[in-house]
Amino acid sequence: MKNILCFGDSNTYGYNPADGSRFPEDVRWTGFLQEKAKGGGYRIIEEGLVGRTTIFEDSVRMGRKGSNFLLPLLETHYPVDAVVLMLGTNDCKTVYNASSHVIGKGMEVLLKQVKNYDASLPVLLLSPIYLGEGVWEKEYDPEFNRASVEVSRELKTEYGRLAKLYGYEFLAASDVAEPSSADREHMDAQGHRALADAVWKKLQVLPRMKSQRKSADSKGNDTWNGRNLKENFRKN
């Protein structure tokens, strides 16, 4: 069984733009992805959280800083055979006043975490869908402004550059999906399906999906890529 960790925000969580509920598991893009992958020995691990950012802490909702959670989740779901990262939309909020370059720096923190954790672990980096025009209006989400929309559009270039720099696969979610007219921020069911189709195609060309992560060293200790597991995980 190959485990694929999908780490993201409300568009990975499956926020329903029509009524603020959560899409059923089989309507979320991770659910569509699991359906596509079920015959190939893949398990899709969905780790989406509303409001999650790359490196910014939300002063109103705790636990939104992605860089605080990625490494623990890699250990929680060990062994992980590939990581799919899609964050950046919430970083565009006015409270953070972040440029696309700064948000890219935030994503780079996460990429470095994965690289330091396991340099051979395949990563698919996604730039998020664009924010829709008028998303800042009071009946939608005034946590954003006009500049937020432009910044969201610049993330495709920033993330594409980072993926090339780190040798990871890249997909612009904005190339295959768009925000719903219902809230100008989140994907509808059609968008989730389209994104799953595109992600699945990309997963097929990842450098390598390891079929066996765990082996034994010369002393008989469990190892992972040549490192003793006892050095990487806390034992209870």
N, C-alpha and C positions, 0 to 999 in steps of 0.2 A: 504493500500500500504506500503510495506517495502522497505526502501531506503538503498542501499548498496554502500558505497563510495569506489571507487578504486583509490588509490593514488600511483602514480608511475612516471617513467621517459619516455624515448622515446619508450620503448617496451610496455608501456600502452597507450601512445599517438598514436602509430601505425605507426612508422617510417618504410617506405618501403626500405629495403636494396638494392633493385635492382636499384632504381633511385633517392632515397632521397626524394620522395614525401611522402604523407600520405595515408595509406591504407583507403579505404572507411569505413564508420562506421560499415557496416555489415561484414567486413573482420577482423576487430580488435578483439582481444580476449574479450574485454568488449562487443562488438557487438554480438559476438557468445553467450556470457553469457546472454545477454538480450534476445536473441531469445529463449534460453533454459528456461529462467525464466518468460517469458511473461504470461504464463498461471497460475502462482502461486502468482500473486500480488506483484511482485518484480520490482523495478526500479533500474537499474544499472547506477550509477553516475560516469562517467569517468573523472578523473582529472590526466591526464598524461602530462608531460612537458619534452621536449628534454633537456638533460643536467642536470636534477634535481638530487641533492645529498641529503644525510641525513642532514648533518650539515655544509657542506662546501659552501662558497660563491664563485661563479665563477667571477673572476675579469674582464672577457671579456663580459659575458652575465649576466645581472642582474636578480635577482629574482629566482635563482636556488636553494637556500638553503631551503630544505624541511621543516625544523623545524620552519621556519618563516610563513609557509602557512597552515600547517595541522589544527591547531586550528581555524583559520578564516574560513576554508572550512567546518569544522564540524558545525560551526554556520551558515554559508551561506546555507547549505543544510539541516538544521534542519527540521524534526527529522531524524537522521541517525540511522539505526537499526543494521548495521554491517560495519566494516572497513576492506578492503583488502589492505595491504601494500606490495609494491615490489619496493625497492630501493637498491642501493649499487654498481651498475655497474659503474656509473660515479665517484664514490668515489675511484675507482681503478686507476684513471688517475695519471700519474706521477707527475703532478703539486701538488697534495695533499700528495703524499708520505705516504699514510696511509696503515697500516697493516690491516689484516682482523679483528684483535682484536679492533683496533681503529674504524674501520667502524662499527663493532658491537656496540661499545659505542655510535656511532652516531644514529644507529637504536634504541638503548635503549632510547635515548632522545625522539624519536617519540612515543615509547610505553608508556613511562611515561606521555607524554602529553595526550594520549588517556585515560590512567588509571586515571589521575587526573581529566580529564573532565567528565568521567562517568565510574566508576569502573566496572559497569555491562555490558558495551558495548562490544559485541563479536568482536574479531579481528582474521583475518586469515593472518598470516605473511608468506610471500613468500621470499625465497632466490632467487636471479635472475639466469637466465641462465648463463652458463660459457662464458667467452670470448674465442674466437677461436684462435688457434695457428696462429701466424703470423699477428694478428690484428694490431700490432705495425708498420708493414711495410708501407712505404710512400704512396702506392696506396690504403691503407685502412684507418687506424686511428692512426697516430703517436703520439696522445695524450696518448697512452698506451705504455707499454713496456713488455718485457718478464715476469717481476715480476708481472705485472698487471694480467696476465692470471692465475698465481698461486694463487694470492690473491682472485680472483673471485671464484676459486674452493674451497677455504677455508670458504667462507661465508655460505655454507650449514651447516657446523658444528656450526659456531658461532650463526647463526639465530635459528637453532634448539634448542640450549641451551637457548637462550633468550625466545623462545616461551614456553618452559617448565617452565622456571623461573617465567614467568608472567601468566601462565595458559592459553595461547592462542593456537589456532590451527596453525599447521605448514605445509607448502608444499614447497618442493624444485622444483622450476621451471625447473631446470637442469635435473630432473628425467624424465620429459615428453617432453621437447623441447630443441632445440639447436640453436646456431647462424647460419644464412644462410651463405653459401659459398660465397655469393655475397659481403658481407662486414665483415663477421666473428664477428659480434657484435649484430645484430638484428634478430629477428625471421621473417621467411617468413610466408605466409598465413597458411601453414600447421601447423607451430609451434603455431600460434595464436589459431587455432582450438583445438589443443591438450591441450594447457594450459587452455582454457575455459572449456573443458571437465573435467579436473582435479580439477579446482577451483570449478566448480558446485558440484562435488561430496563432496568436503570438506565443502561447505556451508551447505549441508544437515545435517551435524553433529555438527554444531556450538552449543555451550551450550544452547542457546535459542535465537530465533529470535522474539523479542518483537512484539506482534500484536498491542499493544496500549502503546504509550510512554507518552501521555499527560493525566493528570487527574486534579482534583481540590483538594486543601487543605481545611481545615476546615473553612477558611475565604473566600473561593470561588476564590482564586487566582490560575491562571494556574501554575502548578508545573510540574517538570520533575525529576523523581526519588527522590521526596521529597524535591527538591530545588526550590525556587521561581524563575521563569524564569527572573524576573526583576533583579535578582542578577547575571545572567549569560549573558544576552544580552543587548546591548546598544539600547535604544529606541530613535527613531528620533522624 
